[in-house]
Amino acid sequence: MAENEWQDVKSLILYFSLSGNTESAATQIQDVTGGKMQKIKPVNPYPEDFDQYFKIAKHETELQLMPPVATAIDDINQYDVVFIGYPTWWGEPPRIIDSLFDKFSFADKKIVAFSTSSSTPFEATKPHMQQLIDDEHALMIAGFRCDGDIDHLKAEIAGIHLAY
Ligand SMILES: Cc1cc2nc3c(=O)[nH]c(=O)nc-3n(C[C@H](O)[C@H](O)[C@H](O)COP(=O)(O)O)c2cc1C
């Protein structure tokens, strides 16, 4: 869908980010789509120090914990498309993404998943996202990894079709 057509679509850009990469990707998506950005914040904030949050991330992942989400979303039904972005942790979305799906209903929503990572492709995280989305009876209409390259992102967004 062309960039100017996105201006007629109501989109929400939900993203989780600790070191800022996914936040930058979300900002680029906002620039292209005009969507509303909303950060997924945990009830218990992660420490700023990398080694400390790395340990917590590892613990959450190993025990498959569900860190509670503090963010509130005002009437998700007003959005035509929901972008959901996250860093890749050990080849998977962080556990807080499971909590997000637990807290909110995305039933019947059109979802675009986007990941960031050092190198792991989006496809590694796709099965987990597909499962979460299928369980909600929502639809994943696209998914991609953001690498900071705006032309790459614009091409991904241009390739999204809303009419399914
Ligand atoms: C706990 C942890 C696990 C990670 N695991 C992977 C991984 O499996 N593959 C990869 O390419 N990058 C991995 N990374 C790098 C992050 O995915 C990457 O830096 C991401 O863009 C960070 O997003 P953020 O700045 O929005 O927090 C990991 C980083 C952390 C902190």
The ligand as an SDF file (V2000), in Angstrom:
LIG
                    3D

 31 33  0  0  0  0  0  0  0  0999 V2000
   18.6290  -10.8860   26.3540 C   0  0  0  0  0  0  0  0  0  0  0  0
   19.0350  -10.6600   24.9390 C   0  0  0  0  0  0  0  0  0  0  0  0
   18.9980  -11.7030   24.0160 C   0  0  0  0  0  0  0  0  0  0  0  0
   19.3070  -11.4640   22.6670 C   0  0  0  0  0  0  0  0  0  0  0  0
   19.2170  -12.4860   21.7700 N   0  0  0  0  0  0  0  0  0  0  0  0
   19.4680  -12.2460   20.4350 C   0  0  0  0  0  0  0  0  0  0  0  0
   19.3220  -13.2750   19.4560 C   0  0  0  0  0  0  0  0  0  0  0  0
   18.9570  -14.4190   19.7330 O   0  0  0  0  0  0  0  0  0  0  0  0
   19.6120  -12.9630   18.1610 N   0  0  0  0  0  0  0  0  0  0  0  0
   20.0380  -11.7210   17.7710 C   0  0  0  0  0  0  0  0  0  0  0  0
   20.2950  -11.5140   16.5920 O   0  0  0  0  0  0  0  0  0  0  0  0
   20.1380  -10.7130   18.6800 N   0  0  0  0  0  0  0  0  0  0  0  0
   19.8610  -10.9460   19.9960 C   0  0  0  0  0  0  0  0  0  0  0  0
   19.9490   -9.9170   20.9180 N   0  0  0  0  0  0  0  0  0  0  0  0
   20.1860   -8.5510   20.4290 C   0  0  0  0  0  0  0  0  0  0  0  0
   18.8660   -7.7640   20.3640 C   0  0  0  0  0  0  0  0  0  0  0  0
   17.8410   -8.4940   19.7170 O   0  0  0  0  0  0  0  0  0  0  0  0
   19.0430   -6.4540   19.5960 C   0  0  0  0  0  0  0  0  0  0  0  0
   20.0900   -5.6980   20.1130 O   0  0  0  0  0  0  0  0  0  0  0  0
   17.7300   -5.6570   19.6130 C   0  0  0  0  0  0  0  0  0  0  0  0
   17.7070   -4.7760   18.5120 O   0  0  0  0  0  0  0  0  0  0  0  0
   17.5540   -4.8680   20.9100 C   0  0  0  0  0  0  0  0  0  0  0  0
   16.3590   -4.1400   20.8350 O   0  0  0  0  0  0  0  0  0  0  0  0
   16.0820   -2.8840   21.7840 P   0  0  0  0  0  0  0  0  0  0  0  0
   17.2310   -1.9040   21.5860 O   0  0  0  0  0  0  0  0  0  0  0  0
   14.7980   -2.3290   21.2560 O   0  0  0  0  0  0  0  0  0  0  0  0
   15.9900   -3.3730   23.1810 O   0  0  0  0  0  0  0  0  0  0  0  0
   19.6750  -10.1580   22.2560 C   0  0  0  0  0  0  0  0  0  0  0  0
   19.7420   -9.1290   23.2080 C   0  0  0  0  0  0  0  0  0  0  0  0
   19.4220   -9.3680   24.5360 C   0  0  0  0  0  0  0  0  0  0  0  0
   19.4670   -8.2370   25.5250 C   0  0  0  0  0  0  0  0  0  0  0  0
  1  2  1  0
  2  3  1  0
  2 30  2  0
  3  4  2  0
  4  5  1  0
  4 28  1  0
  5  6  2  0
  6  7  1  0
  6 13  1  0
  7  8  2  0
  7  9  1  0
  9 10  1  0
 10 11  2  0
 10 12  1  0
 12 13  2  0
 13 14  1  0
 14 15  1  0
 14 28  1  0
 15 16  1  0
 16 17  1  0
 16 18  1  0
 18 19  1  0
 18 20  1  0
 20 21  1  0
 20 22  1  0
 22 23  1  0
 23 24  1  0
 24 25  2  0
 24 26  1  0
 24 27  1  0
 28 29  2  0
 29 30  1  0
 30 31  1  0
M  END
$$$$
